[in-house]
Amino acid sequence: MVNDQHIASVFDRDLEAIQALIMKMGGLVEANIADAARSLEERDDELAEKVRALDKVIDGLEEQVNDEAARVIALRAPQATDLRTVLTVMKIASSLERCGDYAKNLAKRTGVLVQMQPVGGASKSIRRMAREVEQMLKMSLDAYIQRDVDMAEAVRERDREVDQMYNALFREFLTYMMEDPRNITACMHLHFIAKNIERMGDHATSIAEQVIYLVTGEMPEEARTKADVTSTVAIEVEG
């Protein structure tokens, strides 16, 4: 019995160390999303470069999480809920790393866009969308720490709002391009940025769904309804 308690306490310490890495990683990703969006709005290439450089740190943290998780599995042989917790942590780290990649891609395109004329209020709209995704990411990580299924479900609901913001931006870019062909190149870059942010929202939602799985043992029964209708809009325009 004492030995079992000792093993449990060692596992808990190992898990706390991994969770500390996850929260550090999450904080850096949230900051990078905010800075990438601000660099675009303020046309600040130095800030964009900082975002690009910090992505390597985020990648390194994901490697640390995976290495520590693999070590825990090998040494502690966790069962049932404990194993589910370790696997969930690895999936969360993967989603955070992908969000970091999208923030880096945003910053890369900012480096190109600062050489072009601004397109209407697009960069402000993109920053609002990025702020929404940031909040979703923070909520999903809080839901993980607190094991809060209701909060995780709220993140899933907010993903629809991000999709709708993306749809509105897509239409906005189409309008700018039709009004002035000189806007086409900049709008294409801005569209890819908006799409990257929309995908960050998907990853924040994926983290929330992992929380639901961790707490309940089951993935959400109802599939997420995506509100991205840009493919339909594209077909209508082409027609």
N, C-alpha and C positions, 0 to 999 in steps of 0.2 A: 504493500500500500504506500509506504513512504517512498519507495523507489518510483512508483507511478506518479506520485505528486512531484517528485524531483524532476522527472522527465517532462511533466506538464509545465512546470515553472520554467524550465530551460527553453521549451518550445515557445512559451509566451514571450520570453525575452528576445528570442530570435525573431519572432513575428513583429514585436514592437520595433526592432531595429529596421526591419524591412519596411514597415509602415512609415517610419520616420523618413526613409529614402523616398517613398511614394509621395509624401506630403511636400518634401523639398522639391521634388520633380514637378509636382502639380503647381506649386508656387512659381517656379521658373517659367513653366508653360503659360500660366495666366499672365505673368508680367510680359512675356514675349509677344503674346497675342495683342495686349494693350499697346506695347511699344511699336509693333509692326503697323498697327492701324494708325497710331499717332504719327509715325514717320511718313506715312502716305499723305495724311491730311496736311501736315506741316511741311511736306516736301523736304524732309530731313534725311539726307543720305547717310550721315554719320550715325544717326540712331538706327537706321536700317542695317548698317554694317554691324552694329552692336548685337542686333537680333540674330543676324546670320552667324556671328561668332559664338553666341551663347547656345546655339543649337547643338554644338559639339558636347557641351556640358550635359545637356538633357540626354543626348544619346549615351553618354558615359554612365549616367545614373540608371538608365534602363538596363544596361549591361550589368551594373552592380545588383540591381533588384533580381534579375534573372539568375545571376551567379549565386546570390544568397538563398534564393528560393530553391534552386537545385540542390544546394548544400543541405538545407533543412530537410528536403524530401529524402535525400540519401542517408543522412545521419539520424533523423528522428522518425522516419517512416510514418508520417502522420496518417491518421485514418479518418474516414467520414467527414465531419464538419471541418476538422483541422486541415485535411487535405484540400477540401473545397476552398477554404480561406487562402491557402498558398496559391492555388491555381487562379483564383480570382485576382489576387495581387499581381500575378504575372500578366493577366489580360488587361488590367488597368494600366500597368506600365506600358504595355504595347499601344494602347489607345492614346496615352499621354505623349508617347514618342511620335505618333502620327500627327497629333495636333501641333507638336513642335516643328515637324517637317513642313506642315502647311503654313505656319507662321514664318518660317524661313523663306518659303517660296513667295509669300506676300512681300517680304522685305526685298527679295531679289528683283521682283517686278517694280517695286518702288524705285530702285536704282535706275530703271529704264524710264519710268513715268516722269521722274523729275526733269528729264531732258525734253519733255513735251508740254504743250499747253494744257492747263487743267480743263477737265470736262465738267462743266456745271457744278452741282453740289454733290457729285458722286462720291468723293472721298469722305465727306461728312456722313453720308448714308452708310457707307461701308464701315465707318468707325462705330456707328450706332449698332450695326449688326454684329460687329466684333465684340462690343460690350455685352450684348445679350448672350453670346456664346461663352464669354468669360464667366458670366454669372451662372450659366448652366453648369460649367465645368466645376466651379466652386461648390455649387449645390450638390453635384454628384459625388464629389470627394467628401463633403460633410456628411452626406447620406451614408457613405461607406464607413466613416469613422463612428458615426452614431448608430449604424445598422438600422437606418430609418427608411422603411419601405415607402411611406407616404411622400417623403421628400424625393425619393427616387422616381416615384410616379409623376410628381410635379415636373421633374426634369423632362420626362417623356412628353408631357403635354406642351412644354415650352418649345420643343423642337418644331412644332407646327408653326409657331410664330417666326422662327428663323427661316423656315421654308417660304413663308409668305413674304418676308422681307427680301429674300433672294428673288422671288418671282417679280416683285415690284422693281428691283434693281435691274433685272434682265430686260424688262419692258422699257425702263428708262434708257438703258444703253442702246436698245434698238432705235428708239426715238432720236437720240443724239446722232447715231450713225446715218439715219435716213435724212436728217436735217442737214448734215454736213459730212461728206465723205472723208474730210480730213480728220474726223474724230475716230475713224474706224480702228486704226492701230491701237490708240489709247484705250478705246472701249473694249477691245478684245482682251487687253491686259487686265482691265478692271473687271471684266466678266470672269476671268480665271481666278482673280483674287476673291470675288464674291463666292464663286463655287468652292474655293478652298475653305472659306469661312463656314459655308453651309455644311461641308464635310466635317469640319471641327465639331459642329453641333451634333452630327450623327455619332461621332466618337464620344462626346459627353453623354449622349443618350445611351450609348453602348455600355459605358461605365455604370450608369444608373441601372441598366438591366442586369448587369453582373451583381450589383448590390441586392436586387430583388431575388436573384438566384441564390446568392450566398445566404440570405436570411430565410427564405422559404423552401429552398431546395428545388425550385422550379423556375423556369424562365416565364416571363409574362405570357398569359394565355392569348391575349389579343395582340396581333401583329400591329406594329406602329403604322399609322396611316400617314404616308408621305404627302406633303402639300406642295411638292415641287412639280409645277405644271409647265416648266419651260420647254420641254420637248413638244408639247401641244402647241404652245405659242409659236415655236419655230416653224412647225408645219403650216400653221395658219398664215404666217408671213410669206413662206415660200409659195403657198398656193395663190 
